[in-house]
Structures are given as C-alpha cells and as structure tokens.
C-alpha cells in the first residue's frame, strides 16, 4: 500500500476513534433520549424559576382584577380562550442572562424589582385577536376597526380584564310598569314628545320604542336634580316611581322604525364622527342593548348639548364620559348631524 494512502487511512481511523471516545466519555447518557438534544434538560428547564409567573401570582395584589378575569371570556379553557395577565402586561419574572443563552434561576421579579407594562394603546393590543379577518375563525369575536369605534380606545367601553360588553345588569333595576296606565299618564307629555311618542318639530325627543330602563333613569335624574331642564324638572317633581315605570313601559311598547337606512348612512357626512357611537347606539340609531338608549328622533340641538355635557363632566356616565372627552366641537356637530337624520317612519 502506498505510504500516503496508509497515512490517510490511519488518520481516518484516529478521527473515528476520537469521535467514538467523545460519544462514550464526553456525552451525557440522556443526550439522545428525546431526539438530538439532552433529555435531562427538560427537567432542568422545568425546575427553573419560570419567566411567566402565572395568574395565581397576580391574585394576592390584584384580587378585584383577578376575579373579573376569572369570570370573563378571557378565561374559558373549555372554549380554548385563555388570555392570562402576562399576555398583555409582560412577563412577571426575568433571568439574569439577558441573552437567553444559558438557563439561570435568578433574575428580576415583579413587584420587587420589575415593573410590568400597563398597555396604553388598547386598540393596537385588542385588535391582534379581534380585528376582522377573512381567515380568522368565525367564533372569534371580530370587529371592523374603522367602523366599530373610530379612534376610541377599547378600554372606554370594555373592562380589559373581562371585556365582554354586558351592561344590561348595570341598567336601573326599575319596577315593572303598566303600559296601559302609562298611556293615560302620557297625556301631559304629548305637547313636547308628540302623539304616540313621535316628536315632529316639538321641543322634546321621540320616545316611541325607547328603552324602558333608560327612560326611568332619565326621569329619575330630573327628579333628583342630576339632570336639569325646566319642563322636565316640573314634570318629574311630583311624579312617583310608579309613574316613571308606567310611562317608561308605555313608550317602550310603542314602535319606531328608523329612517336612517343603509343608503343614508353611507352618504352621511357625519358617519366618520359617529363611528365611536355606533357600537352602542346602532348605525341607524336603534340600540340592541336595553342599557343603552336609542337616538332615533333626537334633535341635533339635544344631541350637541348632551355630548357637550358629557365632555365637560356636567353629565356623568362612565362610558359616555370616556367616549366624549376627546371629541372636538366639530366632531360633536358631525355626530349630531348623523343621528339627527334618524326619525320614525
């Protein structure tokens, strides 16, 4: 055999022997247990302090938020919906090795020496899961961002820890009224609100088809002085709770079909400004939730005054206060123009 071939074979045998020795003496026994990496590393990672501490870690300091989250739609394991605290606020624990090249059990931890993020732009955060997309599963609640609430932050209407909009329970727990009794009592209301609750060129808004809970709440606000208007103050002063319930039942039993059709909505110049209102009050001015009023038959002047009062704090409501606080005078005028186009057919 030529000398150079012999040397090459000898070199290959030496490399093979070194490789075998490395496998036998330098590789841990668990290296090939779960594939081409060390099996024991799984247990080591599991024994490390987790980077994500879990929701139970947050409970001791944030009980109210934990309860809201526990009962909310973000905690539905059976439906595959689990959005935990650290999904939005960031990890509550870190590691000393910032590069993540080695496993270390030490590092900063909230609240001792780590401050978690409180998201300011909820629109950017919530739409990661809820912006309408063709490929997204239909059972996932989705919105068209531009039409849902304009530039308004999601947290104005949604509790971020329990985001399902369900303010029905927050509506006044009014006693059940009698529509028949309310019809007789409504005789004094016709001058401002029209026959059968439809106002045309009258001082008061249309009340036909209005939500009973809203009517009772408004009537009692005038009675207690929380809201003030000369005619309504006088009407509410001597009225009882039963009167308010009866009148609300009567007007809620009447029918009002909005004239703000899809075609009129599309060409309305105020549609963009009213985008933040549509989620609660409907694109045609008819709300689908008993806790929120219809805007059908409200004059522009009334709507401008109401929005301005919410913006200034003269009228208080958690949702409306947040929705109106950043509106300009032009926004208020445009939104009022849009809904002033809704009347009863």
C-alpha positions as CSV (number, residue, x, y, z in Angstrom):
1,X,0.0,0.0,0.0
2,X,1.4,3.4,-0.9
3,X,2.6,5.4,2.1
4,X,0.3,8.3,1.5
5,X,-2.8,6.0,1.4
6,X,-1.6,4.3,4.6
7,X,-1.3,7.7,6.3
8,X,-4.8,8.8,5.1
9,X,-6.4,5.6,6.4
10,X,-4.5,5.9,9.7
11,X,-5.8,9.5,10.0
12,X,-9.4,8.4,9.4
13,X,-9.1,5.6,12.0
14,X,-7.7,8.1,14.5
15,X,-10.6,10.6,13.9
16,X,-13.2,7.7,14.2
17,X,-11.6,6.6,17.5
18,X,-11.7,10.2,18.8
19,X,-15.3,10.5,17.8
20,X,-16.3,7.2,19.5
21,X,-14.4,8.2,22.6
22,X,-16.2,11.6,22.7
23,X,-19.6,9.8,22.4
24,X,-18.7,7.3,25.1
25,X,-16.9,9.6,27.6
26,X,-18.0,13.2,26.9
27,X,-21.7,12.9,26.0
28,X,-24.2,12.5,28.8
29,X,-26.4,9.4,28.9
30,X,-29.6,11.3,28.3
31,X,-28.4,13.1,25.1
32,X,-30.5,11.1,22.7
33,X,-33.4,10.4,25.0
34,X,-35.9,12.7,23.2
35,X,-34.0,13.4,20.0
36,X,-30.7,15.0,19.3
37,X,-30.7,17.1,22.5
38,X,-30.2,16.2,26.1
39,X,-33.3,14.7,27.7
40,X,-32.3,15.9,31.2
41,X,-32.5,19.5,30.0
42,X,-36.3,19.2,30.1
43,X,-36.3,18.6,33.8
44,X,-33.7,21.4,34.3
45,X,-35.9,23.9,32.5
46,X,-39.0,22.8,34.4
47,X,-37.2,23.3,37.7
48,X,-36.1,26.8,36.8
49,X,-38.0,29.8,38.1
50,X,-40.4,30.4,35.2
51,X,-40.2,33.6,33.2
52,X,-44.0,33.7,33.3
53,X,-45.3,33.5,36.8
54,X,-48.9,32.7,36.0
55,X,-52.2,34.3,37.1
56,X,-52.2,33.0,40.6
57,X,-49.0,35.0,41.2
58,X,-51.0,38.2,40.5
59,X,-54.0,37.4,42.6
60,X,-52.7,38.4,46.0
61,X,-52.2,42.0,45.0
62,X,-54.9,42.4,42.3
63,X,-57.8,40.4,43.7
64,X,-60.6,42.5,42.0
65,X,-58.9,42.3,38.6
66,X,-58.3,38.6,39.1
67,X,-61.9,37.9,39.9
68,X,-63.0,39.9,36.9
69,X,-60.6,37.9,34.7
70,X,-61.7,34.6,36.3
71,X,-65.3,35.2,35.4
72,X,-64.6,36.8,32.0
73,X,-64.4,35.5,28.4
74,X,-60.6,35.6,28.5
75,X,-60.7,32.7,30.9
76,X,-62.6,30.0,29.0
77,X,-60.3,26.9,28.9
78,X,-63.1,24.7,27.6
79,X,-63.5,27.0,24.6
80,X,-59.8,27.4,24.1
81,X,-59.8,31.0,25.2
82,X,-57.1,31.7,27.7
83,X,-55.6,35.2,27.8
84,X,-53.6,35.4,31.0
85,X,-52.3,38.5,32.8
86,X,-48.8,38.3,31.3
87,X,-50.2,38.1,27.8
88,X,-50.9,41.8,28.0
89,X,-48.7,43.1,30.8
90,X,-45.5,41.2,30.0
91,X,-43.6,38.5,32.0
92,X,-43.6,38.9,35.7
93,X,-40.2,37.3,36.1
94,X,-36.9,37.6,34.2
95,X,-33.5,35.9,34.1
96,X,-30.0,37.4,34.8
97,X,-28.9,36.0,31.4
98,X,-30.4,38.6,29.2
99,X,-29.3,36.9,26.0
100,X,-31.1,33.7,27.0
101,X,-28.0,31.6,26.1
102,X,-27.9,29.8,29.5
103,X,-30.6,28.7,32.0
104,X,-30.4,30.7,35.2
105,X,-32.8,30.6,38.1
106,X,-32.0,34.1,39.3
107,X,-33.3,37.4,37.9
108,X,-35.7,40.3,38.4
109,X,-39.2,39.6,39.6
110,X,-42.4,41.7,39.9
111,X,-43.0,43.6,42.1
112,X,-39.6,43.6,43.9
113,X,-37.5,45.0,41.1
114,X,-39.6,44.6,37.9
115,X,-42.4,46.9,36.8
116,X,-45.0,45.5,34.4
117,X,-46.4,47.3,31.5
118,X,-49.9,48.8,31.6
119,X,-51.0,49.0,27.9
120,X,-52.0,52.5,26.9
121,X,-52.9,51.7,23.3
122,X,-55.6,49.1,23.8
123,X,-56.7,49.4,20.1
124,X,-53.3,48.0,19.0
125,X,-53.4,45.3,21.6
126,X,-57.0,44.1,21.3
127,X,-57.1,44.0,17.6
128,X,-54.3,41.5,17.5
129,X,-57.1,38.9,18.2
130,X,-60.3,40.8,17.4
131,X,-59.7,42.6,14.1
132,X,-62.0,41.2,11.4
133,X,-60.0,38.9,9.1
134,X,-61.3,36.5,6.4
135,X,-59.2,33.6,7.7
136,X,-60.0,34.1,11.4
137,X,-62.4,31.5,12.9
138,X,-66.0,32.9,12.9
139,X,-66.5,32.0,16.6
140,X,-63.8,34.6,17.5
141,X,-65.4,38.0,18.1
142,X,-64.3,40.3,15.4
143,X,-64.7,44.0,14.5
144,X,-64.0,46.2,11.6
145,X,-61.8,48.7,13.4
146,X,-62.6,51.8,11.4
147,X,-66.4,51.3,11.8
148,X,-66.5,49.9,15.3
149,X,-65.4,52.9,17.5
150,X,-63.2,55.1,15.3
151,X,-60.1,56.2,17.2
152,X,-61.7,55.5,20.6
153,X,-59.7,53.2,22.9
154,X,-61.2,49.8,23.6
155,X,-61.0,50.3,27.4
156,X,-63.6,53.1,27.2
157,X,-66.4,50.5,26.8
158,X,-64.7,47.3,27.7
159,X,-63.2,46.2,31.0
160,X,-59.9,44.8,29.7
161,X,-59.9,42.1,32.4
162,X,-63.4,40.9,31.4
163,X,-64.0,42.5,28.0
164,X,-67.5,41.1,27.2
165,X,-69.8,44.1,26.8
166,X,-72.7,43.3,29.0
167,X,-74.1,46.4,30.7
168,X,-77.6,45.1,31.0
169,X,-77.1,44.3,34.6
170,X,-75.9,47.8,35.2
171,X,-79.2,49.3,33.9
172,X,-81.5,50.6,36.6
173,X,-83.4,47.9,38.4
174,X,-86.7,49.6,37.7
175,X,-90.0,48.2,38.8
176,X,-92.2,46.8,36.1
177,X,-94.6,49.4,34.9
178,X,-98.0,49.2,33.3
179,X,-98.2,50.3,29.7
180,X,-101.9,50.8,29.9
181,X,-101.6,53.0,33.0
182,X,-98.7,54.8,31.3
183,X,-100.8,55.6,28.2
184,X,-103.2,57.6,30.4
185,X,-100.4,59.4,32.2
186,X,-98.7,60.3,29.0
187,X,-101.4,62.8,28.1
188,X,-99.3,65.5,29.8
189,X,-96.3,64.5,27.7
190,X,-97.8,64.9,24.2
191,X,-97.1,68.6,24.0
192,X,-93.3,68.0,24.0
193,X,-93.0,64.4,22.8
194,X,-95.8,64.1,20.4
195,X,-98.8,61.8,20.0
196,X,-97.8,58.1,20.4
197,X,-94.3,59.3,21.4
198,X,-93.3,60.6,18.0
199,X,-91.9,64.1,18.1
200,X,-92.0,66.2,14.9
201,X,-90.9,69.8,15.3
202,X,-91.5,69.6,19.1
203,X,-89.2,70.6,22.0
204,X,-88.7,67.0,23.3
205,X,-87.2,64.0,21.6
206,X,-89.2,61.0,20.2
207,X,-89.8,58.5,23.0
208,X,-91.6,55.7,21.0
209,X,-89.6,52.5,21.2
210,X,-87.1,53.9,23.6
211,X,-85.5,51.6,26.2
212,X,-87.6,51.4,29.4
213,X,-84.6,51.3,31.7
214,X,-83.1,54.5,30.1
215,X,-86.5,56.3,30.4
216,X,-86.7,55.5,34.1
217,X,-83.1,56.5,34.7
218,X,-83.6,59.8,32.8
219,X,-86.9,60.6,34.5
220,X,-85.4,60.0,38.0
221,X,-82.3,62.0,37.1
222,X,-84.6,65.0,36.5
223,X,-86.5,64.3,39.7
224,X,-83.3,64.2,41.8
225,X,-81.7,67.1,40.1
226,X,-78.9,65.1,38.5
227,X,-80.1,66.5,35.2
228,X,-81.9,69.8,34.7
229,X,-84.3,71.2,32.2
230,X,-87.2,73.4,33.2
231,X,-90.1,71.5,31.6
232,X,-88.8,68.1,32.7
233,X,-87.9,69.3,36.2
234,X,-91.5,70.4,36.7
235,X,-92.9,67.2,35.2
236,X,-90.8,64.9,37.4
237,X,-91.1,66.9,40.6
238,X,-94.5,65.5,41.7
239,X,-94.2,62.1,39.9
240,X,-93.8,58.8,41.8
241,X,-91.5,55.9,41.0
242,X,-94.7,54.1,39.8
243,X,-95.4,56.9,37.4
244,X,-92.0,56.7,35.9
245,X,-92.2,53.0,35.5
246,X,-95.7,53.2,33.8
247,X,-94.6,55.9,31.4
248,X,-91.4,54.0,30.5
249,X,-93.5,50.8,29.9
250,X,-95.9,52.7,27.7
251,X,-93.3,54.4,25.5
252,X,-91.2,51.3,25.3
253,X,-94.2,49.4,24.0
254,X,-94.6,51.7,21.0
255,X,-92.9,51.1,17.6
256,X,-90.4,53.3,15.9
257,X,-88.7,52.1,12.7
258,X,-85.7,54.3,11.9
259,X,-85.5,56.2,8.6
260,X,-81.7,56.1,8.8
261,X,-81.3,53.5,6.1
262,X,-78.1,51.8,5.0
263,X,-78.1,54.1,1.9
264,X,-78.5,57.2,4.0
265,X,-75.8,56.1,6.4
266,X,-73.3,55.6,3.6
267,X,-73.7,59.1,2.2
268,X,-73.9,60.9,5.6
269,X,-71.0,63.3,6.1
270,X,-71.2,62.7,9.8
271,X,-70.7,58.9,9.6
272,X,-67.0,59.0,10.4
273,X,-67.5,61.2,13.5
274,X,-70.4,58.9,14.7
275,X,-68.3,55.7,14.3
276,X,-67.5,55.8,18.1
277,X,-71.2,55.9,18.8
278,X,-72.4,53.1,16.5
279,X,-71.2,50.2,18.7
280,X,-73.6,51.2,21.5
281,X,-76.4,53.2,19.8
282,X,-76.6,51.4,16.4
283,X,-75.8,52.6,12.9
284,X,-79.5,53.5,12.5
285,X,-79.9,55.0,16.0
286,X,-81.5,51.9,17.4
287,X,-79.5,50.2,20.2
288,X,-79.6,46.4,20.6
289,X,-78.8,46.6,24.4
290,X,-81.5,47.6,27.0
291,X,-78.9,49.6,28.9
292,X,-78.3,52.0,26.1
293,X,-80.8,54.5,24.6
294,X,-82.0,54.7,21.0
295,X,-81.1,58.0,19.3
296,X,-83.9,57.9,16.9
297,X,-85.9,61.2,17.0
298,X,-83.3,63.2,18.9
299,X,-82.9,66.8,17.5
300,X,-79.4,67.9,16.7
301,X,-79.5,70.6,19.4
302,X,-80.4,68.0,22.0
303,X,-77.5,65.7,20.9
304,X,-75.0,68.5,20.8
305,X,-76.0,69.6,24.3
306,X,-75.8,66.1,25.7
307,X,-72.4,65.3,24.2
308,X,-71.0,68.7,25.3
309,X,-72.3,68.0,28.8
310,X,-70.6,64.6,28.9
311,X,-67.4,66.1,27.6
312,X,-67.4,68.8,30.3
313,X,-68.5,66.5,33.1
314,X,-71.8,68.3,33.7
315,X,-73.4,64.9,32.9
316,X,-71.7,61.8,34.2
317,X,-71.5,58.3,32.8
318,X,-68.5,56.0,32.8
319,X,-68.9,55.1,29.1
320,X,-70.2,58.4,27.7
321,X,-67.7,60.4,29.7
322,X,-64.8,58.4,28.2
323,X,-66.3,58.5,24.7
324,X,-66.9,62.2,24.7
325,X,-63.8,63.5,26.5
326,X,-61.6,63.8,23.3
327,X,-64.3,65.0,20.9
328,X,-63.8,68.3,19.3
329,X,-66.7,70.8,18.7
330,X,-66.6,69.7,15.1
331,X,-66.8,66.0,16.0
332,X,-69.8,66.7,18.2
333,X,-71.6,68.7,15.4
334,X,-70.9,66.0,12.8
335,X,-72.0,63.1,15.1
336,X,-75.2,65.0,16.0
337,X,-75.9,65.7,12.3
338,X,-75.6,62.0,11.6
339,X,-78.1,60.9,14.2
340,X,-80.4,63.8,13.7
341,X,-81.1,62.1,10.4
342,X,-82.8,59.3,12.2
343,X,-86.5,59.6,12.7
344,X,-89.5,57.3,12.9
345,X,-91.1,56.1,9.6
